[in-house]
Amino acid sequence: MRFLDLQPLERLPDLLATADIHLLPQRADAADPALCESLGAAGYLYAQAHLDSKAVLGRFEADLRAVVGV
């Protein structure tokens, strides 16, 4: 995950072409730095706990075991 400062509008097509997921606040005053830092850290921790491949596969395995009764 990479966070960039506000980018010039002419870079938008190139940036859109390089990413799988986009979050594009297009206003320089969209959020204060402390809130951005806090929300970014919380999002990272959430992704580690819930979206990491080990976490996803672990839940999938548990669901399969529940279905087959193991």
PDB file of N, CA, C and O in Angstrom:
ATOM      1  N   MET A   1       0.850  -1.153   0.000  1.00  0.00           N
ATOM      2  CA  MET A   1       0.000   0.000   0.000  1.00  0.00           C
ATOM      3  C   MET A   1       0.900   1.221   0.000  1.00  0.00           C
ATOM      4  O   MET A   1       1.842   1.313   0.787  1.00  0.00           O
ATOM      5  N   ARG A   2       0.607   2.140  -0.873  1.00  0.00           N
ATOM      6  CA  ARG A   2       1.361   3.387  -0.938  1.00  0.00           C
ATOM      7  C   ARG A   2       0.419   4.572  -0.856  1.00  0.00           C
ATOM      8  O   ARG A   2      -0.620   4.604  -1.515  1.00  0.00           O
ATOM      9  N   PHE A   3       0.789   5.535  -0.051  1.00  0.00           N
ATOM     10  CA  PHE A   3       0.040   6.777   0.048  1.00  0.00           C
ATOM     11  C   PHE A   3       0.889   7.878  -0.567  1.00  0.00           C
ATOM     12  O   PHE A   3       2.065   8.020  -0.233  1.00  0.00           O
ATOM     13  N   LEU A   4       0.305   8.646  -1.454  1.00  0.00           N
ATOM     14  CA  LEU A   4       0.998   9.746  -2.103  1.00  0.00           C
ATOM     15  C   LEU A   4       0.365  11.055  -1.681  1.00  0.00           C
ATOM     16  O   LEU A   4      -0.812  11.107  -1.327  1.00  0.00           O
ATOM     17  N   ASP A   5       1.161  12.111  -1.723  1.00  0.00           N
ATOM     18  CA  ASP A   5       0.599  13.436  -1.526  1.00  0.00           C
ATOM     19  C   ASP A   5      -0.342  13.743  -2.683  1.00  0.00           C
ATOM     20  O   ASP A   5      -0.357  13.023  -3.681  1.00  0.00           O
ATOM     21  N   LEU A   6      -1.117  14.797  -2.555  1.00  0.00           N
ATOM     22  CA  LEU A   6      -2.017  15.205  -3.614  1.00  0.00           C
ATOM     23  C   LEU A   6      -1.225  15.347  -4.910  1.00  0.00           C
ATOM     24  O   LEU A   6      -0.200  16.028  -4.947  1.00  0.00           O
ATOM     25  N   GLN A   7      -1.703  14.705  -5.968  1.00  0.00           N
ATOM     26  CA  GLN A   7      -0.991  14.671  -7.243  1.00  0.00           C
ATOM     27  C   GLN A   7      -1.655  15.611  -8.246  1.00  0.00           C
ATOM     28  O   GLN A   7      -2.850  15.889  -8.147  1.00  0.00           O
ATOM     29  N   PRO A   8      -0.877  16.098  -9.210  1.00  0.00           N
ATOM     30  CA  PRO A   8      -1.464  16.948 -10.255  1.00  0.00           C
ATOM     31  C   PRO A   8      -2.496  16.166 -11.075  1.00  0.00           C
ATOM     32  O   PRO A   8      -2.341  14.964 -11.291  1.00  0.00           O
ATOM     33  N   LEU A   9      -3.517  16.836 -11.515  1.00  0.00           N
ATOM     34  CA  LEU A   9      -4.597  16.207 -12.260  1.00  0.00           C
ATOM     35  C   LEU A   9      -4.088  15.487 -13.511  1.00  0.00           C
ATOM     36  O   LEU A   9      -4.627  14.443 -13.879  1.00  0.00           O
ATOM     37  N   GLU A  10      -3.080  16.016 -14.154  1.00  0.00           N
ATOM     38  CA  GLU A  10      -2.575  15.384 -15.378  1.00  0.00           C
ATOM     39  C   GLU A  10      -1.923  14.016 -15.126  1.00  0.00           C
ATOM     40  O   GLU A  10      -1.736  13.248 -16.069  1.00  0.00           O
ATOM     41  N   ARG A  11      -1.578  13.701 -13.876  1.00  0.00           N
ATOM     42  CA  ARG A  11      -1.021  12.383 -13.543  1.00  0.00           C
ATOM     43  C   ARG A  11      -2.109  11.337 -13.287  1.00  0.00           C
ATOM     44  O   ARG A  11      -1.806  10.147 -13.193  1.00  0.00           O
ATOM     45  N   LEU A  12      -3.354  11.758 -13.174  1.00  0.00           N
ATOM     46  CA  LEU A  12      -4.441  10.854 -12.813  1.00  0.00           C
ATOM     47  C   LEU A  12      -4.544   9.628 -13.725  1.00  0.00           C
ATOM     48  O   LEU A  12      -4.637   8.519 -13.199  1.00  0.00           O
ATOM     49  N   PRO A  13      -4.533   9.753 -15.039  1.00  0.00           N
ATOM     50  CA  PRO A  13      -4.642   8.540 -15.871  1.00  0.00           C
ATOM     51  C   PRO A  13      -3.525   7.527 -15.606  1.00  0.00           C
ATOM     52  O   PRO A  13      -3.784   6.326 -15.534  1.00  0.00           O
ATOM     53  N   ASP A  14      -2.303   7.999 -15.463  1.00  0.00           N
ATOM     54  CA  ASP A  14      -1.188   7.089 -15.180  1.00  0.00           C
ATOM     55  C   ASP A  14      -1.343   6.412 -13.820  1.00  0.00           C
ATOM     56  O   ASP A  14      -1.084   5.215 -13.688  1.00  0.00           O
ATOM     57  N   LEU A  15      -1.758   7.159 -12.829  1.00  0.00           N
ATOM     58  CA  LEU A  15      -1.933   6.593 -11.498  1.00  0.00           C
ATOM     59  C   LEU A  15      -3.067   5.574 -11.482  1.00  0.00           C
ATOM     60  O   LEU A  15      -2.944   4.528 -10.844  1.00  0.00           O
ATOM     61  N   LEU A  16      -4.156   5.857 -12.166  1.00  0.00           N
ATOM     62  CA  LEU A  16      -5.275   4.916 -12.227  1.00  0.00           C
ATOM     63  C   LEU A  16      -4.866   3.618 -12.920  1.00  0.00           C
ATOM     64  O   LEU A  16      -5.362   2.544 -12.580  1.00  0.00           O
ATOM     65  N   ALA A  17      -3.975   3.719 -13.876  1.00  0.00           N
ATOM     66  CA  ALA A  17      -3.550   2.537 -14.623  1.00  0.00           C
ATOM     67  C   ALA A  17      -2.595   1.650 -13.839  1.00  0.00           C
ATOM     68  O   ALA A  17      -2.379   0.500 -14.220  1.00  0.00           O
ATOM     69  N   THR A  18      -2.017   2.156 -12.750  1.00  0.00           N
ATOM     70  CA  THR A  18      -1.002   1.391 -12.031  1.00  0.00           C
ATOM     71  C   THR A  18      -1.526   0.665 -10.805  1.00  0.00           C
ATOM     72  O   THR A  18      -0.794  -0.136 -10.224  1.00  0.00           O
ATOM     73  N   ALA A  19      -2.742   0.906 -10.392  1.00  0.00           N
ATOM     74  CA  ALA A  19      -3.216   0.346  -9.129  1.00  0.00           C
ATOM     75  C   ALA A  19      -4.408  -0.575  -9.324  1.00  0.00           C
ATOM     76  O   ALA A  19      -5.128  -0.476 -10.317  1.00  0.00           O
ATOM     77  N   ASP A  20      -4.608  -1.474  -8.364  1.00  0.00           N
ATOM     78  CA  ASP A  20      -5.767  -2.355  -8.354  1.00  0.00           C
ATOM     79  C   ASP A  20      -6.938  -1.742  -7.593  1.00  0.00           C
ATOM     80  O   ASP A  20      -8.102  -1.974  -7.919  1.00  0.00           O
ATOM     81  N   ILE A  21      -6.608  -0.965  -6.583  1.00  0.00           N
ATOM     82  CA  ILE A  21      -7.622  -0.308  -5.750  1.00  0.00           C
ATOM     83  C   ILE A  21      -7.217   1.154  -5.605  1.00  0.00           C
ATOM     84  O   ILE A  21      -6.035   1.469  -5.465  1.00  0.00           O
ATOM     85  N   HIS A  22      -8.204   2.042  -5.640  1.00  0.00           N
ATOM     86  CA  HIS A  22      -7.911   3.467  -5.603  1.00  0.00           C
ATOM     87  C   HIS A  22      -8.690   4.164  -4.496  1.00  0.00           C
ATOM     88  O   HIS A  22      -9.862   3.866  -4.266  1.00  0.00           O
ATOM     89  N   LEU A  23      -8.041   5.073  -3.826  1.00  0.00           N
ATOM     90  CA  LEU A  23      -8.677   6.015  -2.913  1.00  0.00           C
ATOM     91  C   LEU A  23      -8.138   7.371  -3.318  1.00  0.00           C
ATOM     92  O   LEU A  23      -6.951   7.649  -3.144  1.00  0.00           O
ATOM     93  N   LEU A  24      -8.999   8.214  -3.856  1.00  0.00           N
ATOM     94  CA  LEU A  24      -8.525   9.443  -4.467  1.00  0.00           C
ATOM     95  C   LEU A  24      -9.182  10.682  -3.873  1.00  0.00           C
ATOM     96  O   LEU A  24     -10.117  11.220  -4.467  1.00  0.00           O
ATOM     97  N   PRO A  25      -8.719  11.146  -2.721  1.00  0.00           N
ATOM     98  CA  PRO A  25      -9.212  12.446  -2.257  1.00  0.00           C
ATOM     99  C   PRO A  25      -8.614  13.511  -3.166  1.00  0.00           C
ATOM    100  O   PRO A  25      -7.393  13.622  -3.283  1.00  0.00           O
ATOM    101  N   GLN A  26      -9.455  14.273  -3.790  1.00  0.00           N
ATOM    102  CA  GLN A  26      -8.974  15.247  -4.772  1.00  0.00           C
ATOM    103  C   GLN A  26      -8.951  16.678  -4.246  1.00  0.00           C
ATOM    104  O   GLN A  26      -8.858  17.636  -5.014  1.00  0.00           O
ATOM    105  N   ARG A  27      -9.037  16.804  -2.946  1.00  0.00           N
ATOM    106  CA  ARG A  27      -8.957  18.132  -2.346  1.00  0.00           C
ATOM    107  C   ARG A  27      -7.775  18.166  -1.407  1.00  0.00           C
ATOM    108  O   ARG A  27      -7.573  17.238  -0.623  1.00  0.00           O
ATOM    109  N   ALA A  28      -6.993  19.223  -1.477  1.00  0.00           N
ATOM    110  CA  ALA A  28      -5.824  19.351  -0.610  1.00  0.00           C
ATOM    111  C   ALA A  28      -6.218  19.399   0.863  1.00  0.00           C
ATOM    112  O   ALA A  28      -5.427  19.011   1.722  1.00  0.00           O
ATOM    113  N   ASP A  29      -7.432  19.871   1.170  1.00  0.00           N
ATOM    114  CA  ASP A  29      -7.879  19.993   2.557  1.00  0.00           C
ATOM    115  C   ASP A  29      -8.814  18.859   2.966  1.00  0.00           C
ATOM    116  O   ASP A  29      -9.631  19.033   3.869  1.00  0.00           O
ATOM    117  N   ALA A  30      -8.703  17.667   2.297  1.00  0.00           N
ATOM    118  CA  ALA A  30      -9.643  16.557   2.516  1.00  0.00           C
ATOM    119  C   ALA A  30      -9.525  15.975   3.925  1.00  0.00           C
ATOM    120  O   ALA A  30     -10.522  15.445   4.414  1.00  0.00           O
ATOM    121  N   ALA A  31      -8.344  16.036   4.637  1.00  0.00           N
ATOM    122  CA  ALA A  31      -8.248  15.489   5.985  1.00  0.00           C
ATOM    123  C   ALA A  31      -7.013  16.041   6.653  1.00  0.00           C
ATOM    124  O   ALA A  31      -6.031  16.364   5.985  1.00  0.00           O
ATOM    125  N   ASP A  32      -7.057  16.158   8.065  1.00  0.00           N
ATOM    126  CA  ASP A  32      -5.876  16.664   8.743  1.00  0.00           C
ATOM    127  C   ASP A  32      -4.853  15.542   8.865  1.00  0.00           C
ATOM    128  O   ASP A  32      -5.240  14.374   8.891  1.00  0.00           O
ATOM    129  N   PRO A  33      -3.555  15.855   8.942  1.00  0.00           N
ATOM    130  CA  PRO A  33      -2.498  14.835   8.943  1.00  0.00           C
ATOM    131  C   PRO A  33      -2.608  13.828  10.089  1.00  0.00           C
ATOM    132  O   PRO A  33      -2.351  12.642   9.882  1.00  0.00           O
ATOM    133  N   ALA A  34      -2.980  14.267  11.279  1.00  0.00           N
ATOM    134  CA  ALA A  34      -3.081  13.341  12.416  1.00  0.00           C
ATOM    135  C   ALA A  34      -4.193  12.316  12.181  1.00  0.00           C
ATOM    136  O   ALA A  34      -4.019  11.132  12.469  1.00  0.00           O
ATOM    137  N   LEU A  35      -5.321  12.767  11.664  1.00  0.00           N
ATOM    138  CA  LEU A  35      -6.424  11.850  11.370  1.00  0.00           C
ATOM    139  C   LEU A  35      -6.021  10.876  10.263  1.00  0.00           C
ATOM    140  O   LEU A  35      -6.323   9.685  10.339  1.00  0.00           O
ATOM    141  N   CYS A  36      -5.342  11.384   9.239  1.00  0.00           N
ATOM    142  CA  CYS A  36      -4.866  10.500   8.162  1.00  0.00           C
ATOM    143  C   CYS A  36      -3.940   9.431   8.711  1.00  0.00           C
ATOM    144  O   CYS A  36      -4.052   8.262   8.342  1.00  0.00           O
ATOM    145  N   GLU A  37      -3.038   9.814   9.578  1.00  0.00           N
ATOM    146  CA  GLU A  37      -2.098   8.853  10.170  1.00  0.00           C
ATOM    147  C   GLU A  37      -2.837   7.801  10.987  1.00  0.00           C
ATOM    148  O   GLU A  37      -2.550   6.608  10.886  1.00  0.00           O
ATOM    149  N   SER A  38      -3.781   8.247  11.787  1.00  0.00           N
ATOM    150  CA  SER A  38      -4.544   7.335  12.637  1.00  0.00           C
ATOM    151  C   SER A  38      -5.379   6.361  11.805  1.00  0.00           C
ATOM    152  O   SER A  38      -5.371   5.158  12.064  1.00  0.00           O
ATOM    153  N   LEU A  39      -6.093   6.874  10.817  1.00  0.00           N
ATOM    154  CA  LEU A  39      -6.924   6.019   9.980  1.00  0.00           C
ATOM    155  C   LEU A  39      -6.080   5.067   9.133  1.00  0.00           C
ATOM    156  O   LEU A  39      -6.461   3.916   8.920  1.00  0.00           O
ATOM    157  N   GLY A  40      -4.945   5.545   8.657  1.00  0.00           N
ATOM    158  CA  GLY A  40      -4.051   4.687   7.892  1.00  0.00           C
ATOM    159  C   GLY A  40      -3.522   3.540   8.720  1.00  0.00           C
ATOM    160  O   GLY A  40      -3.465   2.404   8.248  1.00  0.00           O
ATOM    161  N   ALA A  41      -3.134   3.823   9.953  1.00  0.00           N
ATOM    162  CA  ALA A  41      -2.625   2.772  10.845  1.00  0.00           C
ATOM    163  C   ALA A  41      -3.725   1.766  11.162  1.00  0.00           C
ATOM    164  O   ALA A  41      -3.479   0.560  11.181  1.00  0.00           O
ATOM    165  N   ALA A  42      -4.931   2.255  11.408  1.00  0.00           N
ATOM    166  CA  ALA A  42      -6.051   1.353  11.702  1.00  0.00           C
ATOM    167  C   ALA A  42      -6.377   0.485  10.496  1.00  0.00           C
ATOM    168  O   ALA A  42      -6.659  -0.704  10.646  1.00  0.00           O
ATOM    169  N   GLY A  43      -6.342   1.065   9.307  1.00  0.00           N
ATOM    170  CA  GLY A  43      -6.606   0.293   8.096  1.00  0.00           C
ATOM    171  C   GLY A  43      -5.565  -0.787   7.869  1.00  0.00           C
ATOM    172  O   GLY A  43      -5.901  -1.895   7.451  1.00  0.00           O
ATOM    173  N   TYR A  44      -4.313  -0.478   8.138  1.00  0.00           N
ATOM    174  CA  TYR A  44      -3.234  -1.450   7.988  1.00  0.00           C
ATOM    175  C   TYR A  44      -3.425  -2.616   8.947  1.00  0.00           C
ATOM    176  O   TYR A  44      -3.272  -3.773   8.556  1.00  0.00           O
ATOM    177  N   LEU A  45      -3.758  -2.318  10.203  1.00  0.00           N
ATOM    178  CA  LEU A  45      -3.975  -3.377  11.185  1.00  0.00           C
ATOM    179  C   LEU A  45      -5.181  -4.242  10.803  1.00  0.00           C
ATOM    180  O   LEU A  45      -5.146  -5.463  10.960  1.00  0.00           O
ATOM    181  N   TYR A  46      -6.231  -3.616  10.309  1.00  0.00           N
ATOM    182  CA  TYR A  46      -7.405  -4.364   9.864  1.00  0.00           C
ATOM    183  C   TYR A  46      -7.025  -5.298   8.711  1.00  0.00           C
ATOM    184  O   TYR A  46      -7.400  -6.470   8.703  1.00  0.00           O
ATOM    185  N   ALA A  47      -6.282  -4.770   7.744  1.00  0.00           N
ATOM    186  CA  ALA A  47      -5.878  -5.584   6.596  1.00  0.00           C
ATOM    187  C   ALA A  47      -5.028  -6.769   7.036  1.00  0.00           C
ATOM    188  O   ALA A  47      -5.200  -7.875   6.524  1.00  0.00           O
ATOM    189  N   GLN A  48      -4.120  -6.554   7.971  1.00  0.00           N
ATOM    190  CA  GLN A  48      -3.295  -7.652   8.469  1.00  0.00           C
ATOM    191  C   GLN A  48      -4.150  -8.729   9.137  1.00  0.00           C
ATOM    192  O   GLN A  48      -3.924  -9.922   8.937  1.00  0.00           O
ATOM    193  N   ALA A  49      -5.122  -8.306   9.920  1.00  0.00           N
ATOM    194  CA  ALA A  49      -5.930  -9.256  10.698  1.00  0.00           C
ATOM    195  C   ALA A  49      -6.986  -9.960   9.853  1.00  0.00           C
ATOM    196  O   ALA A  49      -7.305 -11.119  10.117  1.00  0.00           O
ATOM    197  N   HIS A  50      -7.537  -9.286   8.841  1.00  0.00           N
ATOM    198  CA  HIS A  50      -8.697  -9.827   8.131  1.00  0.00           C
ATOM    199  C   HIS A  50      -8.471 -10.120   6.659  1.00  0.00           C
ATOM    200  O   HIS A  50      -9.199 -10.929   6.084  1.00  0.00           O
ATOM    201  N   LEU A  51      -7.492  -9.494   6.033  1.00  0.00           N
ATOM    202  CA  LEU A  51      -7.318  -9.639   4.595  1.00  0.00           C
ATOM    203  C   LEU A  51      -6.027 -10.346   4.210  1.00  0.00           C
ATOM    204  O   LEU A  51      -5.821 -10.665   3.040  1.00  0.00           O
ATOM    205  N   ASP A  52      -5.171 -10.588   5.167  1.00  0.00           N
ATOM    206  CA  ASP A  52      -3.937 -11.315   4.925  1.00  0.00           C
ATOM    207  C   ASP A  52      -4.277 -12.715   4.423  1.00  0.00           C
ATOM    208  O   ASP A  52      -5.272 -13.302   4.847  1.00  0.00           O
ATOM    209  N   SER A  53      -3.457 -13.251   3.527  1.00  0.00           N
ATOM    210  CA  SER A  53      -3.768 -14.563   2.945  1.00  0.00           C
ATOM    211  C   SER A  53      -3.898 -15.653   4.009  1.00  0.00           C
ATOM    212  O   SER A  53      -4.748 -16.534   3.875  1.00  0.00           O
ATOM    213  N   LYS A  54      -3.088 -15.618   5.050  1.00  0.00           N
ATOM    214  CA  LYS A  54      -3.203 -16.629   6.113  1.00  0.00           C
ATOM    215  C   LYS A  54      -4.530 -16.505   6.850  1.00  0.00           C
ATOM    216  O   LYS A  54      -5.154 -17.513   7.181  1.00  0.00           O
ATOM    217  N   ALA A  55      -4.956 -15.290   7.104  1.00  0.00           N
ATOM    218  CA  ALA A  55      -6.226 -15.081   7.794  1.00  0.00           C
ATOM    219  C   ALA A  55      -7.393 -15.543   6.927  1.00  0.00           C
ATOM    220  O   ALA A  55      -8.307 -16.208   7.414  1.00  0.00           O
ATOM    221  N   VAL A  56      -7.363 -15.192   5.650  1.00  0.00           N
ATOM    222  CA  VAL A  56      -8.446 -15.575   4.741  1.00  0.00           C
ATOM    223  C   VAL A  56      -8.503 -17.093   4.589  1.00  0.00           C
ATOM    224  O   VAL A  56      -9.576 -17.691   4.674  1.00  0.00           O
ATOM    225  N   LEU A  57      -7.349 -17.712   4.364  1.00  0.00           N
ATOM    226  CA  LEU A  57      -7.326 -19.165   4.203  1.00  0.00           C
ATOM    227  C   LEU A  57      -7.695 -19.888   5.492  1.00  0.00           C
ATOM    228  O   LEU A  57      -8.319 -20.949   5.453  1.00  0.00           O
ATOM    229  N   GLY A  58      -7.314 -19.322   6.630  1.00  0.00           N
ATOM    230  CA  GLY A  58      -7.704 -19.916   7.906  1.00  0.00           C
ATOM    231  C   GLY A  58      -9.203 -19.921   8.099  1.00  0.00           C
ATOM    232  O   GLY A  58      -9.774 -20.917   8.543  1.00  0.00           O
ATOM    233  N   ARG A  59      -9.848 -18.809   7.767  1.00  0.00           N
ATOM    234  CA  ARG A  59     -11.315 -18.751   7.861  1.00  0.00           C
ATOM    235  C   ARG A  59     -11.965 -19.701   6.867  1.00  0.00           C
ATOM    236  O   ARG A  59     -12.957 -20.357   7.185  1.00  0.00           O
ATOM    237  N   PHE A  60     -11.407 -19.774   5.664  1.00  0.00           N
ATOM    238  CA  PHE A  60     -11.938 -20.680   4.641  1.00  0.00           C
ATOM    239  C   PHE A  60     -11.844 -22.125   5.108  1.00  0.00           C
ATOM    240  O   PHE A  60     -12.795 -22.892   4.956  1.00  0.00           O
ATOM    241  N   GLU A  61     -10.709 -22.496   5.674  1.00  0.00           N
ATOM    242  CA  GLU A  61     -10.539 -23.859   6.185  1.00  0.00           C
ATOM    243  C   GLU A  61     -11.529 -24.144   7.308  1.00  0.00           C
ATOM    244  O   GLU A  61     -12.139 -25.213   7.344  1.00  0.00           O
ATOM    245  N   ALA A  62     -11.688 -23.201   8.218  1.00  0.00           N
ATOM    246  CA  ALA A  62     -12.634 -23.388   9.319  1.00  0.00           C
ATOM    247  C   ALA A  62     -14.054 -23.543   8.792  1.00  0.00           C
ATOM    248  O   ALA A  62     -14.816 -24.369   9.294  1.00  0.00           O
ATOM    249  N   ASP A  63     -14.415 -22.751   7.779  1.00  0.00           N
ATOM    250  CA  ASP A  63     -15.750 -22.868   7.187  1.00  0.00           C
ATOM    251  C   ASP A  63     -15.943 -24.228   6.522  1.00  0.00           C
ATOM    252  O   ASP A  63     -17.002 -24.842   6.653  1.00  0.00           O
ATOM    253  N   LEU A  64     -14.925 -24.696   5.813  1.00  0.00           N
ATOM    254  CA  LEU A  64     -15.024 -26.006   5.189  1.00  0.00           C
ATOM    255  C   LEU A  64     -15.169 -27.113   6.219  1.00  0.00           C
ATOM    256  O   LEU A  64     -15.969 -28.031   6.040  1.00  0.00           O
ATOM    257  N   ARG A  65     -14.405 -27.031   7.288  1.00  0.00           N
ATOM    258  CA  ARG A  65     -14.486 -28.038   8.350  1.00  0.00           C
ATOM    259  C   ARG A  65     -15.883 -28.035   8.981  1.00  0.00           C
ATOM    260  O   ARG A  65     -16.422 -29.093   9.307  1.00  0.00           O
ATOM    261  N   ALA A  66     -16.457 -26.856   9.147  1.00  0.00           N
ATOM    262  CA  ALA A  66     -17.789 -26.765   9.712  1.00  0.00           C
ATOM    263  C   ALA A  66     -18.831 -27.399   8.793  1.00  0.00           C
ATOM    264  O   ALA A  66     -19.772 -28.041   9.259  1.00  0.00           O
ATOM    265  N   VAL A  67     -18.658 -27.218   7.505  1.00  0.00           N
ATOM    266  CA  VAL A  67     -19.605 -27.774   6.551  1.00  0.00           C
ATOM    267  C   VAL A  67     -19.546 -29.305   6.531  1.00  0.00           C
ATOM    268  O   VAL A  67     -20.578 -29.973   6.469  1.00  0.00           O
ATOM    269  N   VAL A  68     -18.339 -29.843   6.583  1.00  0.00           N
ATOM    270  CA  VAL A  68     -18.203 -31.306   6.521  1.00  0.00           C
ATOM    271  C   VAL A  68     -18.256 -31.964   7.892  1.00  0.00           C
ATOM    272  O   VAL A  68     -18.243 -33.190   8.004  1.00  0.00           O
ATOM    273  N   GLY A  69     -18.316 -31.146   8.927  1.00  0.00           N
ATOM    274  CA  GLY A  69     -18.455 -31.681  10.274  1.00  0.00           C
ATOM    275  C   GLY A  69     -17.191 -32.242  10.888  1.00  0.00           C
ATOM    276  O   GLY A  69     -17.250 -33.175  11.689  1.00  0.00           O
ATOM    277  N   VAL A  70     -16.057 -31.690  10.527  1.00  0.00           N
ATOM    278  CA  VAL A  70     -14.782 -32.163  11.087  1.00  0.00           C
ATOM    279  C   VAL A  70     -14.374 -31.277  12.246  1.00  0.00           C
ATOM    280  O   VAL A  70     -13.329 -31.503  12.857  1.00  0.00           O
TER     281      VAL A  70
END
